[in-house]
Amino acid sequence: MKIALYIILGLASALLIFNFSKIDYAAPLDGNSSVAVISVLACLCAILLLVILLISRKIVEKKKRSL
Protein backbone atom coordinates (compact mmCIF):
# COMPACT_ATOMS: atom_id res chain seq x y z
CA MET A 1 0.00 0.00 0.00
CA LYS A 2 2.88 2.34 0.78
CA ILE A 3 4.40 1.88 -2.68
CA ALA A 4 1.01 2.46 -4.31
CA LEU A 5 0.64 5.75 -2.44
CA TYR A 6 4.01 6.95 -3.70
CA ILE A 7 3.13 5.89 -7.27
CA ILE A 8 -0.17 7.79 -7.11
CA LEU A 9 1.66 10.78 -5.63
CA GLY A 10 4.11 10.70 -8.53
CA LEU A 11 1.31 10.46 -11.09
CA ALA A 12 -0.52 13.38 -9.50
CA SER A 13 2.67 15.42 -9.60
CA ALA A 14 3.20 14.56 -13.27
CA LEU A 15 -0.38 15.57 -14.08
CA LEU A 16 0.13 18.80 -12.16
CA ILE A 17 3.17 19.71 -14.25
CA PHE A 18 1.40 18.72 -17.48
CA ASN A 19 -1.65 20.82 -16.68
CA PHE A 20 0.48 23.81 -15.70
CA SER A 21 1.93 23.68 -19.20
CA LYS A 22 -1.55 23.75 -20.75
CA ILE A 23 -2.68 26.94 -19.00
CA ASP A 24 -2.85 30.05 -21.18
CA TYR A 25 -1.73 32.70 -18.72
CA ALA A 26 -3.12 35.54 -20.85
CA ALA A 27 -6.66 34.14 -20.44
CA PRO A 28 -6.63 31.38 -17.81
CA LEU A 29 -10.39 30.91 -17.66
CA ASP A 30 -11.15 30.69 -21.39
CA GLY A 31 -11.59 27.47 -23.37
CA ASN A 32 -9.35 24.52 -22.62
CA SER A 33 -7.31 26.61 -20.24
CA SER A 34 -10.15 26.58 -17.73
CA VAL A 35 -10.08 22.77 -17.77
CA ALA A 36 -6.35 22.91 -17.07
CA VAL A 37 -6.89 25.29 -14.14
CA ILE A 38 -9.53 22.99 -12.66
CA SER A 39 -7.23 20.00 -13.19
CA VAL A 40 -4.37 21.80 -11.43
CA LEU A 41 -6.62 22.44 -8.43
CA ALA A 42 -7.76 18.81 -8.42
CA CYS A 43 -4.15 17.58 -8.55
CA LEU A 44 -3.19 19.87 -5.67
CA CYS A 45 -6.09 18.51 -3.61
CA ALA A 46 -5.09 14.93 -4.42
CA ILE A 47 -1.46 15.60 -3.45
CA LEU A 48 -2.55 17.23 -0.20
CA LEU A 49 -4.79 14.28 0.71
CA LEU A 50 -2.05 11.76 -0.09
CA VAL A 51 0.48 13.63 2.04
CA ILE A 52 -2.00 13.74 4.92
CA LEU A 53 -2.56 9.99 4.54
CA LEU A 54 1.18 9.28 4.53
CA ILE A 55 1.71 11.42 7.64
CA SER A 56 -1.18 9.77 9.48
CA ARG A 57 0.20 6.31 8.65
CA LYS A 58 3.59 7.33 10.07
CA ILE A 59 1.91 8.56 13.26
CA VAL A 60 0.02 5.28 13.67
CA GLU A 61 3.23 3.32 13.08
CA LYS A 62 5.12 5.32 15.73
CA LYS A 63 2.24 4.94 18.16
CA LYS A 64 2.24 1.16 17.71
CA ARG A 65 5.99 1.01 18.34
CA SER A 66 5.72 2.95 21.60
CA LEU A 67 3.18 0.51 23.04
N, C-alpha and C positions, 0 to 999 in steps of 0.2 A: 504494500500500500504506500510505503514511503517513497519508493521509486516512482510509482505512478503519479504521486503528487508533484514530484520534481519534473516529470515529463510534461504534465499538464501546465505547470508553471512556465516551463520553457516555451511551450506552444502558445500560451497566452502572451508571453513577452514577444515572440516572433510576430504574432498577429497585431500587437500593439505597434511595433515598428513598421509593419506593412501598412497599416491604416494611417499612421502619421504621414507616410509618404503619399498617400492618396488625397490628403486634404488640400484644397485650394485655399491658400491663406488670404487671398484677395476677397473671396466670397465663401466663407466656410459653411454657410448654411444653405447654399444653393446646389440643387442637383445631387449628383453622386457624392459630393463633398459632405453633405449632411449625413449620409449613411456612414461615411468614414468617421465623422465626429461622434456619432452614436456608438459606433463600434469601438472607438478608442475609450469612451466612457465605460462600455461594457467590459472591455479587457482590463481596465484599471480596477473595476469592481471585482472581477474574477481573481486578479492577482492579490488584491487586499484580502479577500476571503480565504484564499489558499495560504497566505502568510499567517493569518490568524489561526487557521487549522493546524499548521505546522508548529506554531508557538504553543498552542494548547496541548498538542501531543507531547511536546517536550516537557511541559509542566506536569502532565500526568505521569510521564516516565520518571521524572525526578521525585515526584511524590511517592511512587511505588517503591523506589529505591530506599527512601528514607524510612519506610515502615519496616 
